[in-house]
């Protein structure tokens, strides 16, 4: 019945257009170039709803283009947030490995320098700060690069189609702050417990949270400016150099030299997290021991 109705309709519309129906041996009807005017006239003859009448094929008429409506920015933020949680759940083994590397490096730095007391020399303080800050900065920066380095192609594809860049960044940044903030809190707890510092826990906690924020920011930049193939190598070299030579603990560029020049002060403070870590910890410890 369906085939019969279709063939009758085609015969009717073709009769309106003034053309004949070609047939073959297999009784398959092939109809081409049915005029839009015949379809519209047939629609009117059947007494159908005129609001559903097809458009006429007018070459000069302006046909409105189809506009794709994107979800709101908040909705996109929620979607990216859920997707980021799923990605982290699938990479939970890698996140646990990164966390254990940070905790193990903190244990190692404390075991090398021992307990801090009033007899600890300034050189030993510098040595501990260098070991602790260097391993923390390198591991935290490389860990933060994973968020944008692995999603770079997806980011470019979705933003080119009109997806909000801010929604993508805020979702990834929020998840990274939670993930790396917990890692930094664990390291600060180990520092306070094993190093036996006399400063408050919140002092050390804030120090590591700010260091984490500094390192993850540079991790985002490295993941965008360096090619993915060699990004981790370049980032590791830059972070290592900036957190050793520009830390203020070397005689070539000590804190006295850094504060004498405004340009050097701004440059070192912008690229080296060790410069802030060492000064924060040394001054805080020195005040407690009088």
URTA-V12462 format. One record per backbone hydrogen bond with DSSP energy under -1.0 kcal/mol. NH is the residue of the N-H (numbers start at 1). CO is the residue of the C=O. Records with the same first field share a line. If there is no record, write none. Layout:
# URTA-V12462
NH=CO ; CO
This chain:
# URTA-V12462
5=1
6=2
7=3
8=4
9=5
10=6
11=7
12=8
13=9
14=10
15=11
16=12
17=13
19=14
27=24
39=35
40=36
41=37
42=38
43=39
44=40
45=41
46=42
48=43
52=49
53=50
58=56
76=72
77=73
78=74
79=75
80=76
81=77
82=78
83=79
84=80
85=81
86=82
87=83
88=84
89=85
90=86
91=87
92=89
95=91
96=92
97=93
98=94
99=95
100=96
101=97
102=98
103=99
104=100
105=101
106=102
107=103
108=104
109=105
110=106
111=107
112=108
113=109
114=110
116=195
120=117
125=121
126=122
127=123
128=124
129=125
130=126
131=127
132=128
133=129
134=130
135=131
136=132
137=133
138=134
139=135
140=136
141=137
142=138
143=139
144=140
145=141
147=144
149=145
150=146
155=151
156=152
157=153
158=154
159=155
160=156
162=159
163=158
168=164
169=165
170=166
171=167
172=168
173=169
174=170
175=171
176=172
177=173
178=174
179=175
180=176
181=177
182=178
183=179
184=180
185=181
186=182
187=183
188=184
189=185
190=186
191=187
192=188
193=189
194=190
195=191
204=200
205=201
206=202
207=203
208=204
209=205
210=206
211=207
212=208
213=209
214=210
215=211
216=212
217=213
218=214
219=215
220=216
221=217
222=218
223=219
225=221
226=222
234=230
235=231
236=232
237=233
238=234
239=235
240=236
241=237
242=238
243=239
244=241
245=241
247=244
258=254
259=255
265=261
266=262
267=263
268=264
269=265
270=266
271=267
272=268
277=273
278=274
279=275
280=276
281=277
282=278
283=279
284=280
285=281
286=282
287=283
288=284
289=285
